[in-house]
Amino acid sequence: MIAHILTTLLALVLQLSPSVIWKAAVNHTEGDRYQLVVSGEIAKDYYVHPMSDPNVGTLLEVNTTDQVFLAGQPVEEYTPSDYKGEEVVTGRYVLRQDIQINGTGKAAVEGTVTWSACSGDFCGMPEDYEFSVPVALPGEAGHDGATKAGNLWGLILEAILWGFLMLLTPCVFPMVPMTVSFFIKQESGGRFKALMYGVFIILLYTVPISIIIGLTWLVGGETVTADIFNWLSTHWLPNILFFLIFMAFAASFFGAFEIVLPSSWTTKADSGSSKGGLLGVFFLALTLVLVSFSCTGPIVGTVLIKSTQGEFWTPMVTMLAFSVAFALPFALLAFFPSVLKKLPKSGGWLNSVKVVLGFVEIALGLKFLSTADQTYHWHLLDREIYLAIWIVCFALLGLYLLGKIRFKNDSPLEYLSVGRLALVIADFTFVLYLLPGLWGAPLKALSGYLPPLETQDFVLGARMPGQAGHEGAYVMDGNDRPSLPLYGSEVSLPHGLTGYSKLEDGLAAAKASGRKVFVDITGHGCVNCREMEARVWSDPRVLQRLQNDYVIVSLYVDDKTKLPEEQWVTTESGKVLKDVGRVNSHLVLNRFGVNSQPNYFLLDGDGNTLAGPRGYNLDTDAFVKFLDL
């Protein structure tokens, strides 16, 4: 009886105390081969049985998935010990299992170690150690990270350039004398106040947008924040509003009228700058931000809209970059007020800068109208119309730079400077580059800004819709032109490719043909999607694989086409999704775990993921390897 009680107590102690402390890791060996290493430290006075013991031996089980496969049998490493003539394991115990991991992006190796720990003649109940080791697959994960970093750095560089350029605008340049005169009067602490002047300018630009993004994230989380950005970048209302704002600013820059904030705002801010100390510095910075709004407003909007692709930090980082570049010249002038003597005086050259920005505003503003046009399939601004407007716009800009066109506030151009001539040459070179696009030239350098080639009525040397080789590839509207097909039917894609707009149809076609599925998560307003199609999909090696090895499914997450009631989707929260874009967004978020585009996945005919996600990456060789999986 006493022996039974002691045995029970010892067994209980064995269960409660940590008999083996395990750690799991996955090491890359070569190619798609990895090794799982599970190492255990067996506590003093304990032992376990090796895997070779057929009755109570330690067991390593690795879960196989559509990505993770076993390669051979597990092996164990230990220094043998003896207990009453039986080989046991004490001290350090290492289990190894070679595995193969397919695909790209990320994977997880999961499994269980089962063992029974003993002390003397007493052994506890079997214990389990469950592990899940995340694995960043080489190549693709790194490429994706590098690509995202590269995109962010590109946006930062663009924001910095715009920030510096703003100094030369008529709204901002007149603030230079005010800055200098304010800091010349400072009797003490001038350098510190100059530094704070720059800091205040940065904060006035960065903090408001950060607060807005932060509040949306706190209220609704990452998904709601992404939905808001998606609404801003794809819905017709904000896009038309942004287009009209840009056109209004362009008209203002051409001299039609002056856009200014209410005078009471700037008057109060300017009167506050006469106060002493840091409060006066703050009001001077506020005056600068308010007065310069009519020039910086549309540029700030452009920078922010380009950076809002469902990202939380990117808009804040790009606005920080813009504001730092914008504030730097003023901070330097505050540090060294005497520099003002070396700056050019205000004059006709400032109005020329303003007019040039007006032409740029027209070009940039068209992108918003184009996004709404593609998303809702209005066919108001197809590729040839878009290009025609750009060609006329930049041709007029060239004539303006030559002095052949004058606006309301322009001074006569007495001669052509070397710098102005360089701008003329660059401008007309750009116009000549655009011209072949009217006949279907791909214009890859601008692929992200132009409507897709499929929207163009005439492409030189290409088959027209409905001709041999294209039967079933298009759905024709009343104007006998390609249009977005009904949800679930076959869809025309760039470079003569065809695919499906519904995942189930693509999977059925793949299973019937023995091919794999290429899932293209895209959007009509997605600049990077168009660039991938123009610069990567167009490669003959990529086209050959997409045509011969894959069934393509293109899921547009911003398409506003209304679905018939039988195709509506009700989410877990009870929300009813009634258009193509919302249904696809719900699908890709829940099925593939992504909420941005472009993203690409490879599936087999049963819908199992073979590889992905692969995001925006212009490395064509890497894309070919991705397709060759």
N, C-alpha and C positions, 0 to 999 in steps of 0.2 A: 504493500500500500504506500509506504513512504517512498520506495523507489519509483513508483508510478507518478507520485506527486512531484518528485524532483525532476523526473523526465519531462513532465508537462511544463514545469516552470522553466527549464532550460530551453525547451522548444519555443516557448513564448519569448524568452530573451533573444533567441536567435532570430525570431521574426521582427522584433522591435529594433534591434541594433543593426547598423549598416554592415553587413557581412562583406559586401564587395562594392566598391565605388567605381562605377563604369564611366567611361568617356568615349564618344564616337566622333570620328572624323572621316572625311572623304578626300583622298589625294588623287590628283590627275596624273596618269602615267604617260599615255600617248594617244593621240587621235581622240576617239570616243571612248577610250578605256580608262577606267578609274579603279581605285581600290578602297574599299571600306575597311577602316581599322577601328575595332572596338577593343579598348584596353581597360583592364580591370585591376584594381589594387585590392587584394584579398586581405581582410583584417587579420591581425595577429590571433593565433590559436584557432583559426578557421581553415578549412580546406573545402575545395569543390572537386567534382569529378570531371575528367576531360571529356571532350566530345566523343572520343572513341568508346566510352563506356556505353553499352547498348541499353542499359536500364535507367540509370540516373545521370547520364552524361549531360554536360552543358550543351544547350541548343542555340544556334544562331539562325534566325529566320529573317530574310530580307524580302520586303514586299515588292513584287514586280508590277510594273505599270506599262502604259504605252510608250514610256520613255526609258524606263529602267529595266535592264535584263541582267540575269546572272551569267557569269562567264566562268564555268568550272565550279568546283566544290570549295567550301570554306576550309581554311587551314588554321591551326592553332600553334602558338608559341608559348612555352613555359619550361621551367626547370622542374623535372619530375621529383616528387617527394614520395615517401613510402609510409603507409599506415597499415600495420599488421599484414604486410605482404601485398598490399593493394596500392597501385600507382594512383596518386592524387596530385592536385595542383595547390600550391601555396604561393604566397607572395604575388608577383606580377603575372598576369594572364592576358595574352593578346590573341584576338580572333581577327582573321583577315578574309575578305571575300572580294574577288575580282568581279567587276560589273561593267556593263556597257550602258552608256547614257546617250540616247539619240536626241536630236532636236537642237533648238537654240534658245537663248534667253536664260531662263532659270529652271531648275528642277529640284526635287527633294528626294533624298534616299531615306526610306523609313523601314523600320523593322523592330524586332524584339530579341533580347537575350533572355533565356530561361535557365535557371540553375537552382540547385539545392545546396545550401551551405551546411557544413557539418563541423562539430567540435567534439573530438573524441568519438564515442559511439553514438552520439546523439545528432540527428540531422533534422533540419527544419523543413517546413513545407516549401514547395517550389516558389521561387520569386521571379519577377519579371522586371526587365529594364527596357522600356520603350524609347526609341530614339527617332529623331527626324532631323536630318542634316541637310540644310539648303546648299545647293551647288550652283555657282555662277559658271555657266558653260563657257569655255574659252572662245574667243573670236567674236561671236555675235553679241554676247552681253557687253563685252568691252567696246565693240563697235557702236552699239546702241548708246552706251554711256558717253562715248566720245562724240557721237553724233549730236546727242542732246546738248552736250557742253559746247560743241561747235555752233549749233543753232543759237544758243544763248549768247555766246561771244559775238556772233554776227549781229544779233539784235542790239547788244551793248555798244558795239562799234558804230552802228547806224545811229543810235541815240546820241552818242558822243559827238558825232559829226554834225547832227542837227543842232545840238546844244551850242556848239561853237558858231555855227552859221547864223544863229539867231541874233548874235551881237550886231550883225550888219543890217538888220531889218530896221525900217523907219520907226517902228514902235519902241524898239529897244535902244538904239544908238543914242537918242537924245537923253537917255538916263545917265550917260557917261559923265557929262559935266555936273549933273546934280550929285552923283556919287563923289566926284573929286572935290567939289566945293564943300560937301559935308565933312569929309575926312581931313581937309586942310585946316578946318576950324578946330579940330580936336586937339586939346592942349595936353592931355595925358591919356595913357592907355590906348593910343591909336592903333597899334599893331594887334592887340587883343580884340578890339572892337572890329577891326578889319576882318579878322578871322571869323568872328561871330556873325558878321554880315554875310559872309559866304555860307556859313552853317544855316542861318535863318532862311536864306533863299532856297537851299536844298530841302530843308524841312517843309517849307511852304508848298513845294511841289510834291514831295514824296509822302508826307504824313497823311494828307486827305485820301489819296488812292489806297494807301495801306489800311487805313481805318475802314474804308468801304469793303475792301476784299476780306479783311479780318472779320468784320461783322457778318458778312454773308457766310463765311466759313463756320463761325461760331454758332450761328442760328441754324444752318442747315447742313453743315459738314461739307466734305470735299465734293460729294456728288452734286449738291445744290449749287455750290460755287461754280463747278464745271458747267451745270445747266444754264446758269446766268450768263456765263461767258459764251456758251454755245448760242443762247438766244440773241445776245448782242451781235455775234458775228454772222448769224445765218437768217434771223427773222427779217421779214420785209420792212417792218416799221423802223427799227434802228438803222438799218442800212439805207433806206430812203432818206431818213432824217440826216444821217451823216453825209450822204450825197448832196442834199440841198444845202447843208452848212458849208461844205467845201465849195460849192458853186457860188454861194453868197460871199465867202471870203475871197474867191477869185475875182468876182466883180468888184469887191472893195479894193483889192490890190491894183485893179486896172483903173481905179479912180472914180467909179460910179458913185460911191458913197463911202463914209467913214464908219467903221465898226468900233465903238468904244463902250466900255462898261459905264454904268451910271456915274455921273460926275461926283455925286455925293460920296461914293465909295473911295474914289481916288483922293478927293479933297480931304476927307477925314483921315485917310492913311497918311497923306502928305503933311497934314497939320500935326499928326502924332510924331513925325520924324524930327520935329523941332525940340522934342523933349530930350533931356540929357540922359546919359548912361546908355545901357543896353536896350532900354525901352525905345529910345530914339532910333537906334540901329535896326531894331526889329521893324518899326514902322517904315523906315526907309526901304527895307527889303520887301515889305508888303506892298509899298507903292510901286516898286519895280515890277513885282509879279502881276499886279493889277493892270498897270499901264501897258505892259508888254503882252497882255492876253490876246489882243486882236491878231498878233503875229504868231505867238507861241501856241495858241489854242488848237488850231488844226493840226499842227505838227505833233503836239502832245497826244491828240486823239489818234493820229496815225500810228505813233509808236505803241500806244497802249493796245489798240485793236490788233495790231500785228502780233503782239505778244500774248494775247488771251486765247489760248487753245486748251482751256481747262487746267492750266498751270496755276499754282497758288503763288509761287515766289517770283515767277518771270516778270509779270507787270511791275512789281515793286522794284526789282533789280534794274529793269530798263529805265524806269522813271528816275531812279537814283542816278544812273549813268548820265541821263539827259540833264538833270538838275546840277550835277557836279560840273559838267562841261559848261553849262550856261552860267553858273555862279563863278567859275574860276576867273574869267577876265575881270569881273567886277571886284572880286576879292583882291586880285593883284593891283588893280587901280587904287583900291582903298589902302593897300600897303604902300604903294608908291604913287601918290597923286601927281607928281611932276611928269609922269609918263604921258599925261593928256596932251602936252605940247607937241608930242610926236605923232599923234593920231590925226588922220585926215578930218577935215571939217565936214559937217553935214552939207549936203547939196544934191544935185541931180543924180549922182551915182546911187544914192540911197533909194530914190524912186525907181531906178532901173532894177535894183535888186528886188524891190517890191513887185514890179511887173513880171520879172522872171519867175518869182514864187507864184504869181497868179497862174501862169501857164502850168507850172508843176502841180498846183492845186487841182486844176481841171483833170490832168492825167491821173492823179491819185484818187480823186473823187469818183471817177468812173468805176473803180474797182468795187466800191460799195454797191452801186447800181447793178453791176455785173453779177455780184454775189446773189442779190435778191432775184435777179432775172433767171439765173441758173437754178436756184433753189425752188422757185415756183414755176419754172418752165414757161415764162412769158414770151420768150423769143423776141425781146425788144432790142437786145444788145448782143447779138451773136458775134462771133469772132471777127468777121469781115467788117462789120459796122464799128466795133471797138477799135480795130486797127485803123480804119479810115479816119476816125476822130483823132487818134494819136498822131497820125501822119500829118493831118492838117494843123493840129495844135503845135507840134514841134517845128513844122515848116514856118508857121507864123512867128514862132519864137526866134528862128534864125533870121527872118526878115527884120524883126524888131532889133536884134543885136546888131544888124548891119545898118540900122538907122532908117530903114525904108518905111517903118511904121512908128508913129508916135502916139502916146497917150496923153491924157489931160494934164498931168503935172510934170511931164518930161521936159528936160532942157534940150535945145538943139544939139545934135551930135556933129561936132566940127571935124573930127577925124576918128579913125578906127585905131584903137590901141592894140598892142600886141596881145595882151591878155584877152581883150574882147574878140580879136580875130581867132584865137585858139578856141574860145567858146563857140564861135560860129562854125568852125571846122568840125568840132566834136558834135555839135547839134545836127548839122546836115549829114554827117556820117551816120548818125543814129537814124535819121529819116530814111536814108538809102537802105539801111539794114532792115527797117520795118517793111519796106515796099514789097519784097517777095512774099511776105506773109499773106498778102491779099490773094495769092494764087496757091496757098497751102504750104509755104515753107515753114518748117517747125518752129523756128525762132527759139531755140532751146534756152538761150540766156534769159528769156522773158516768160518762160513756160508757166511759172507760178503766178504771173500777173494777168495773163490773157485767158479768155474763155477757151475751153477745150476745142481741139481741131474738129471734133465731130459736129460742132454747131455751125461750121462754115458750109455755105451752100455749094461752093465750087472749089475743088482741090485739083490742080493740074495733074493729069496722069492717073488719077484715082478712079476706081469704079464708083458710079453713082448708086445710091441706095436703090435696091430692087433689081440691079443688074445681076448677071450670073455670078455665082459665088457668094452672094449675100442674101439668098432667100432665107427668110425667117430671122435674119439678124437684126431687123429694125421693126419698130412699130411706127407707122406713118400717121401724121396728123393731117388736118384738112389742107395744109399747104404742101403736101407730098414731101415732107422732110423728116429726118430722124427725130424721134421724140422719145422720152422716157417710157418704156413699156409698162404694161400693167404689172403690178406687184406679183412676182412669181414667174413671169414669162421671160423669154430670152431677151437679152439686152446687148446693144452694140457697145463696144469698148474701143479705146484708142488702138491705132495701128491695125485696124481690120479684125481685131479679136472679137469674139462673142462670148457671152457668159450668161449668168442668171442673176436675178435680183432677189431671189429667195433661197435660203440655205437648203431647205428640204429638196427643192428641185435640182439644185446642184449635186447634192449627195446621191439622189436617184440616178442622175445622168452618169455620175462617176462610177457607181456600182454596176450600171449596165454596160459601160464601156471599158471597165477595168482600169480606169485612170484615177489619179488622186485629185484632191480638191484644193484649189488655191483661193483662199478667202481674202478678199480685198476690202478692208474696212476703210471707207473713204467718205468724202463729203464734197458737195458742189462748191462750197466756199473754202475748201482746203487748198491753200497755196502749195504746200509741200507735196500734196498728192499729185497735182498737175506736174510738178517738177520731176517727181519720181517717174511718172508715165512718159514724160518727154525725154528724159536723160538716161533712164535705166531700162524701162520696158522696151524702148526702141532699139536696144542692142540686139543684133541678130541672134546671139546665143540665148538671150532671155526670151525673145519672141518664139524661137523654135521650141523651147521647152514648154512655154505656156500654151502653144498651139497643139503640141503632140502629146504631152504628158499630163496635162491638167485640165480639169473643168473649173472655170473661173466663176466665183460668186462675188459680186460687188455689192456690198452693203452700205448704202448711203445713209449716214446718220443724221443728215440735215434736210432730207427731202420732205417737202410739205404736202405731197400728194395724198389726198384723203382716201382711206381704204373703205371698201364695202363693209357693212356691219359684221358680216360673218368672219372677217379677218381682223377685227379689233382684238386687242390683247388686254387682259385685266391683270395688273400687277398684284404682288402679295399684299400691298397696302390698300388694294381696292381701286386704284386709279386706272381709268380706261384709256388706253392708247389708241388713237384713231387715225394716225397718219404714218406713212412709211418710215420717216426719220425716227420718230419716237419708238416705234416697234423695233427697228434695227438697233437703236441705242440701248434699249432694254436687253435685247438679245446679246449684243457684244459685251455688255458689262457683266451680265450674269453667266454667259457661256465662256467668254474668253478673258474676262477680268480686265478689260481695257476701256478707257473712256476718251481716247484721243485718236486722231488719224493723221497720217496713214499708219495702219498696222496690218501686217500680213501673217497668215497662219497657213500651214499645210495640214490637210486631213486625209485620212483614208476613206474609202467608200462607206464605212460604217460610222463615220463621224469622229473617229478617234484622232486626237491631235498628234501629228508627227513632228511638227516643228513650229516654233513661234513663241512669242510675238517677235516680228522683225519690224522695226519702225523706219522712220525717214533716214536713209543712208544712201548716198550717191556712189558707193563703191560697187561698181557693176560686177567685178570678179567675185566679190563676196556674195552678191545676190545670186549669181550663177551657182555657187557652192550651196547656197541655201536651197535652191530648187533641185539640186542633184541629190538631196538627202534620200 
